[in-house]
Amino acid sequence: MRDDQRNEVSKQLKAGKDNLSPGVEIRKKSPSKPKGETFNLFDYNIEAPPESESKISNSQLREQMNARYIYPNTEQALDELANLVDSTVLAIDTETTGLDPITDRVRLVQLGVPGKPVLLLDMDTITSVSGPLNELLGSEKTLKLFHNAKFDIEFLKIAGIDVKGPLFDTMLAELLLTSGLAGTSAKLSDMSKKYLNVELPKEQQLSDWTGTLTQEQLEYAARDVAVLLELYTPLSIAIEESGLSRVAELEFEALPAVVALELNGIFLDTRRLEKLTAVLQSELEESVMECRELLDAGINLDSPKQLLRALSAKGIRVDNTSASTLEKLRNRHPEVAAILRYRRAAKAISTFSNKLTDHIHPVSGRIHPSYWQIGASTGRFSCSNPNLQQIPKEARFRDCFVPAPGNKFVIADYSQIELRVAAAISRDPVMIKAYKNNEDLHRETAAVLIGKKPSEITKEERQLAKAVNFGLLFAMGARGLSNYAESGYGVKMSVKEAQEFIERFFNHYTGLKYLKRRVGLSSQHEVRTLSGRRYLLSEDTGLSVKLNIPVQGTAADLLKIALGRLPRALEDTGAMIVAIVHDEIILEVPESAAEKAKRILVEVMEGAGDGLMDVPLVAEATIADSWAGKA
């Protein structure tokens, strides 16, 4: 928001202070402000007195809210919408007939501004409001407040109503504020208790919204918006005073891309999947036969106790049969390799081939996963229903995901993003120089470890360096590095060799060495990304987590900056964002515009670091006929 917009928000919230819950007062916010912060939304803070003075019973709240909404007919609705056009801050919520924006519909649209009753628009009974709603919700002058914004914006978009920024999502704001804390909740009802000392009844949330609406339903709908307005002040001030303004803005600006991502979905070729399923079933049967031949004809391969007993009988001593334990022994014992092949085939069938088709939407014919913007402690996305992040990297699996006829996939991901971020955070001069000169850091590391020139490094030696680079980035010890290199990269190294590599590595990359030492000795209670994303530490937080969060978190920030810019950049290409997997973005685009979309995608992703870090970003992209097309 511009400063003039923020000042106007302040005025409206001040004017609306009589609309606050009993016992809640507006106080002038203290002038303290983190250095460099510009996300000053307004100058007033809502502060509640002690709980005993301000707690509101459900009956009191219902009585209070009953007089604070308008449920108009069409003519009244148009008049009320016209009165909201000049609003600088607008709280928005919807009530829907279900959870699927494609098959269900919006029943109520609730709009709230400071100092006025909540406007409830019944989309089943009023007409001719789409135009005025598009004008209001598309205004760049109005800050739109949501809780879990993507849900409401998706339903509104399907209804023909486009919501445009600036946006403020109270759920995302709370997730930013509480990252790293155990036992926290970003539910609206829990936040209402926490910040306003107001009990927020939710009994009507799962009621039937398809028929005649009751007074209880209307009061419930109005209450959520009224509370949303009140939450805005304490949350925005907490964001500013916690130094989270920059990361909050990038999260909010990424929302339109997340909405498009979920609505677009991705196409699954069921014929390819059927063929793959048959192959996997054959592999499963073969692995079962192999295991029983090597271990015991009657063994239950899903029983850890029976596996331990069978392995012990073969002279293979292990404490457990976890994947991490068995991976270390894969290359030494054919029995262990057979068990791992069985597990891999069984998991692929149960989680991939047997379940993916259940997620194909009956209307769109595509899969529409749910993406959660702050789904991991690092700030990375998580994905569910289904989780595309768990799709194996093997080409035969990803080959099942294809664009629609006439379209192409444009797939891009960042090259060595975590190492580049680590260079920027640690200010390591060797790493920064290598990246600015467009050199291969893995070859640089291999040369140091082995004592060769970078130009003489073999493919196998570079693979070893990859294991060392990524393993030592997060403070692995010698034994951990030895195991990681073998299980993750197929590289064998003894514990002694690993220790020697560690010493050579940190003697060369002194910036990383001092960063590790500095973080290890620090008594700070938080760590931050380059954009200011915060993770609150507990007493038992380990060194690897303290080093990992800023690196992976900054990588997440960079991806979200790119997502915030992509929809506008791609407007003339017909491209759709159809998947995000870690540091990878997949577009589906008409074949005629594929080269243009590829160029734009690379430019946007590489430009995401401008103003955030001085180490150059590199995005590698390809045009493909399936997800497997990206090597």
N, C-alpha and C positions, 0 to 999 in steps of 0.2 A: 504493500500500500504506500501511496505517496503521503508526505507529511500533512498536506491539507485534508486528505481523506481521514487520516488518523485523528486529527484535531476535531473533525466533524463527528467522528464516532464518539469521542470524549463528550462532546456537547449533548449528543442524543442520549448517551447512557446517564449523564448527569440529570438531564431533563426527566428521564424515566425512573428516577430513584424512588418515587412514591409507589411504584409498581412492584417493589421488592417484597419478599416474604416478611411477615412480622418479625421484629427482632433483628433484622439485618440492616446495617447502615452503610452508607458510602463514606469513605474517608479518603482524603487526599493522599496519594501515594508518595512515598519518600522519593527524593530526587536521585537516589543511587542508581547507577547505570553502568553495566559492564563496558569496559573500554572497547570502542569500535562497534557497539551494538546500534542498530538502526531500526529494530523491529518494535518501536515504541507505539503500541496500538492506541493507547489512551492514557490519561493521567489520573485515573481514579481507581481505587481499589475497593472491592466489597469485603468487608470484614465482619464476621459474625461474633457476637458476644458468647460467653460461656454456654455450653450445651443446655444447662438447666434453664437458661433464660430464653433460648431460641428454638428448642426442639418443638416441632409442630406435629400434632397428631394427624392421623390419616383423615379423620372426620373434619378437623379444622381446615386442612389443606383442601379437601373436596369442596367445603363450603366457600372457601376463599376463591378457588379456581372457577367455581360455577358461574360467577359473575364476570369472568374475565375472558370470555370467548364469544365470537360472533359466528353463527352458523347460517350463512345467507342463502337467498335464492340467486338466480343468475343475475338479475338487475343489480341487486345489492352487492354481489360479488364483484361486478365490474367497477362499481363506485369505490368499494373498499380497496381494490387493487390499484386504482388510480391514485388513491391517497398514500400508497406505499412507494410510489415511483421515486420520490426524492430521499428515501431512507438510505442512510449510510451503512447501517448494520441491520441484518435480517436473519433471524433464526428460522431454520427450515427443518421439517420432519415430514414423514409420510406414514400412513397406515395402508397396508397392502393386503390383498386376499391370500397371499402365500409368500414364499421365499424365492420363487423363480421369476425373474423379471421378464422372461420370454413367454411363459404360459400364464402367469398370474398378472394382476393389474393393480394400479394405484387406486385406492378407494378415497382416501383423504389426503389433501395437501395442507399442512399446517404452517402458517406464517406468523412470526412474531417480531415486533419491534418494541423498543423501550417506551413505556408509558401508554401503550395501547392494548386493548384486548387482543387475544390471539384470534387470527382469522382461520376458520376451518372451511376448506373448499371440498365439498362432496362431489367427486368427479362422476358419480353415477346420476346426479340429479341436476347439475348445472351445466350450461353449455357456453361456448364462445369465450372461454377463458384461456385457451392455449396461447393466443397471441399476446394478451397482456402478461401472462406468466413468463413467456419467453423474453419479453422486453424487460421484465423485472429481474428475472434470474440470470439474464445474460448481460446485465449492466456491469460494466467495469468500475462503476462508482460505488457499488454496494458490496460490502463484505458479507459473505454468506456463511453462517454458522451451521454446522452439522455435527451429529454424533454418529460415527461410522458412515462417513459421507458417501463412500462408494456405493453402498446399498441403495440409498435414496436417489442418488444421481443416476444409477443404472435404470431404476424403475421409471424415473421421470424422462429419461432419454427414450426409452421404448414407447412412452406415452406421447412423444413428440415435443418434449420440453427440454431444451438444452441449457444446462447450468454452466456458467463460465465464472472464472475467478474474478477477484480474489476469494479464497476459501480459507476457512478455519475449521479443523476437525478436532473436537474436544477429546475424542478417543485417542487419536494419534498424539495429541498434546500430552495426555496423561501417560501414555506409553513412553514418550521421550523423558518425561520427568521422573519416572520410576524405574527406568532401565537398570537392572542389576539387583533390585530389591525383591526379596521373596515375599509371598503372601499378599501381593497387591492386585487390584482389580481395576479395569478400565470400563466396567459396566456403568451405564448412566445412573442407575439407582445407587450404586456404591459411591460414585463420585458426588452425587447429591448429598449423601450423608457426610462424606469427608470434607467437602468444601463449604456446604451451606447448612449443615445440621438439619437437613430436611429429609424426612422419610418419603420415598417416592413409590407409591403403590404400583405394581406391575401386573395385577391380576388380569387386566383386560388385554394384555399383549397377545395372548393366544386365543382370544375370543373370536367369534365369527364376524368377519368384516364384509360379508357378502350381502347381508340382508338389511333390514331397517336398523339404523344405529340407535343405541340407547343413550340416555343421558350419561351413564357411567362411562361409556366408550368415548363420548365427546369430551368429557372432563379429563379422562386419561390422556387423550390426544393433545389437548390444550396444555395440560400440565407439563408434558415432556418439553414442549417448546419454551414455556415460561422458565423452566429450570435451566434450559440450554442458554438462554440469555444471561441468567445470573452466573452461570459457570464461566462465561467468557472472561469476565474481569479477573477473577483470581487466577485462572489458568494462564491467560496471556501475560499477566504480571509475573507469575512464577517462571514462565518460559523466558521472559526477558531477563529477570534477575538471576536466573540460572545459567545465563550465557548460551541459551539454546535457540536463539532467534534465527540464526542462519540455517540450522538444520531443520527447524520447524518450517521455514519457508520452502525449502527444497522438498520436504515431505508433502506439503500441501500442493505445491506446484506439480508434483508427480501424479496427483489424483486423477486428472482427466485421462492420462495414459493407462492407469490401472483399470479405470472403468471400461475403456475401449478394449483392453486386453481380455477382460473377463467376458465381455459381450461378444467379441469376435470369435473366441474359441479357436480350436485347431482341428483339422480334419484327420481322421484315422482311417487308413485303408484296411478294411476288415478282411479282404481277400489275402493280402500279404500277412495279416495277423494269423489267419487260419493256417496258412502254410507254415509259419514260424511255430505255431502251437504244436503242430504235428511233429516237427523236428525236435522241439523241446521235450515232448512226451517220449519220443524215441530215446533221447539222451538220458532222460530220467530212468527209463527202464534199464538201459545199459549200465548206468551208474549203480543202480540197485543190485544188479547181478554181479558187477565187479566187486562191490563192497562185501557181498555175502560170500563170494569166492575167497577174498583176501582175509576176511574177519571171521564170520560165523554165518552159516546158512540160515539160521532162524533169528538173526539179530533185528531188533527194531531200531532203524537208523535215526528215529526221532527221539530216542531215549538216551540222554546224556550218561545215565548210569551204565546202560548196556554198552555204550561206546567206550567208556572208560575201562570197563572190564575187558572188552575185546582188545583194546589197544595194549593194555597191560599184559595180556596173554601173549602178545607179539613182541614184548620187550620195549614197548613205547611208553615211557613214564611221563604222564602229564597230570596236572592238578585239576584241569577242567577241559571242556571241549569247545570253548569259545572260539570264534573265528580268529581273533588275534593270536590265541595260543597255537592253533593248528597251522596258521599261515607260516609260522616260523619253521615248521617241520615239513612243509609241503614237498620241498625238493629232496628231502632225505628219506622219506618213507612213502612208498606207493599206497599204503593203506590210508594214510592221511590225505594224500592227493585225491583218492577215490571218494572219501567222505566229503571233501570240499566240493568236488564235482557234483555229487548228489545234492548237496545243499543248494548249490547255485541253480541247478536245474529245477529243483522243487520250488525255490523262491521265485524264479522267473515265471513259472506256471501259475503259482498262487497269487502273486501280486501284479503280474503283467498281463499274461494272455487270458487268464480266467476272469479278470475284473475290469479290464479297460473298456470292453464293449458295454458294460453296465452304465458307463458314464456318457455314452453317445446320446445327445439330446434328441427327443422324438420330433421336434419341430425343425431345428437347424441342421441336424445330422452331424453335428460337430461335438467335440468335447469342450466343456467350459469349466476349467479348473477355477478354484478360488485362490486368489493371491493375497497374502497378508503382508502389508508393507513393512511392518516392524515385527516380523515373525520369528526372528532370532535375536539373541542378546547383542549380536554385533550390529544390528540394524539391517541385516540382509532380509530379503523376501523369504517367506516360506510359502509352500504350495500344498493344496489338498484337494481331494475329490475330482480327479486323482492327483497324486503328487508327481508331477513331471520331473522333479529334481531327482527322483529315484529311478528313472528310466536308465537302464545300463547304457554305457557309452558305445557298446559294440554296434557296428553298422547294421546288423540284422534286426536289432530292436528299433533303432531310430529310423530305419527305412520304412517303417509302418506309418510314420507321420508325414503327410504329403500336402501340398497345396491343392486347391480346387483346379479343375481343368482350365487351361488358359493362363494360369498363374504360376509364379515361381516363388521359392523361398529365397530371401536374402538373410543370411546368417552371419552375425559378427560377434566376436568376443575380444576382450582385452588381452594383449600379450604381456605376460609376466607382471600382471597388475599388482600383486602383493609385493613383489620385489621392488617395483617402481615406487609404491607408496612407502615402503620401508626406507628406501633411499631418501625420500623427501622428509620423512619424520626424523631419521637419524642424522641427516645431513652428512652421510658418508661420502667423502670426496671421490673415492674410487668409483663407487656405484653411480654417483651423479654424473661424473665425467663419461663413464661408459654409455649411459643412456643418452646423454646429450650428443655423443658422437655416433649414436645408432649402432653401438657394438653389442655383441651377444654376451650377456653377463654369464651365461652358463659356460661358455668357452673360456671366459676370463677366469672363472672359479676353477675350472678343470686344469687350466694352465698352472695356477697357483698350487693346487693339490698334488699334481703329478710332476710338475717341473718341466713342462714343455711350452712351446710357443702356442698361442691361441690358434694359429693357422694349422698346427699339426695335430690338434685334438681330434680323436676319432668319435664316431657316433656313440660307442659304448662308454667312452670317457666323459662325454657330454652328459649322458644319462646319469652317471655317477654324480656329476656336479649338480644336476637338478635335485637329486635326493639330498645332497648336502645343503644346497641353497635353501630349499623349502623346509628341511628339517631343522636347521640351525636358526632359521628366522624366528622360531618360537621356543628357543632355549632347550632343545633336546640334549640329553646327555649322550655319552658314548654308546651305551647299550641300546638306548632308545633309537639313536641314529642307525645303528647296525640293523636292528629289526625293521625300522621304517624303510631303509634302503632296499632290503630284500623283499618285503611284502608289498611295498608301493611301487617300486621301480625295477624289481628283478635284479638288483645289484647286490652281490655278496661282498661284505667287508667284515673283518673281525672287529671285536671291541677295541683291540689295540690300534688297528688302522683307523677306526672311527675317532679315537682320541687324538691321533696325530692329525687327522683332517680338521678336527675342531680347532686345534691350536694354530694350524696354518691359516684357516679361514679367518679367525678373529685377529690374527696378526696382520692380515691383509685388509680386512674391512674394519678399520678401527672405529668408524662411526657406529656400527652395529655393536661392537664390543662395549663402547662407553654407554650406549643406550641401554643395553642389557644390565650393565652395572648400575646405572643411574636409577632405572626402574626397580631393580632389586633392592636398592637401599632406600627407596622413597617410602615415606610414611603417609603419603596422600591417600585420601579415601575415594578417589575417582580417577578414571583415565578418560581421555578424550580423543576424538578423531580430529583431522585437520579442519573439518567444518564445525567442530564444537560439539558433536554428538557425545553424550556423557554416559558412562557406565559406572554405577556406584559399587564400590568394592566392599566385600565383607572381610573379616579378619583372616579367614582361611583361603582367600583368593590366591591362587598360585601364580608364579612368575610367568608361566606360559600364557595364561589367560590375560594377564596385564599387558603382555607384549602383543598378543593376538588381537584383542579388541580394537585398538587404534588402527591397526593395519587393515583387517577385514572390514571394520566399520567405515574407514575412509573409502575403501573399494566400493562398499554399498552406497555411500554418498555420491560417488562419481557416477555410478549407474543411474541413480535416481535423478541427478542433475540432467543427465542425457535424456531420460524419460520425460522430464518436465518440458524439454525443448522439442522433442520429436514430433508430437502431433501437429504443431504449426509448421515445422520444417517440411513435413511430408504431405502437406495439404494438396499439392498439385500432382501427386504421384498415384493416388488410389491405393496406397499401401496401408496395410493393417498390421498392428502389432499383435502377434498371435501367441507368443511364448517368451518367458524370461526364465533362464536357468542359470543361477549363480551370476557369472559375469557375461552371459551370452544373451543377445537379443535376436529374436527371429521375427522377420516381417514376411507377410504374404502380399505379393504385389503383382499386378498385371505384367505379363512377360515383356510388353513393349516399354514399360517404365522401370524394369529391374535394374538396369545399369545406373539410372539416375537415383533410384532409391538407395542403391548400394553406396554411391558416392556421398549422399546426404547422411546416411547412417554412420559411415566412418567419420565424416567431418564433425557430426554432433557428438559422437562418443569421444573422439580425441580432443574436442574443445571443452569437454566437461571439466577438465582440470585447470582451465584458465582462471587465474586469480586465487586458486586454492593451493596449487603446488607448482614448483618450477621444473620438475622432472617431466619430460614429455611423455604423453600417453600414446600408445599405438594400438589401433583396433584393426584386426584382420577379418576380412569379409569375403564371402563367396556367394555366388548365385547357384541354387541347387534345385533338384526335383524332389528331394526329400530331406528330412533332418539329418540323414546320414551323409549328406553331401559336404558337410563341413568336416574336414579331416582333423 
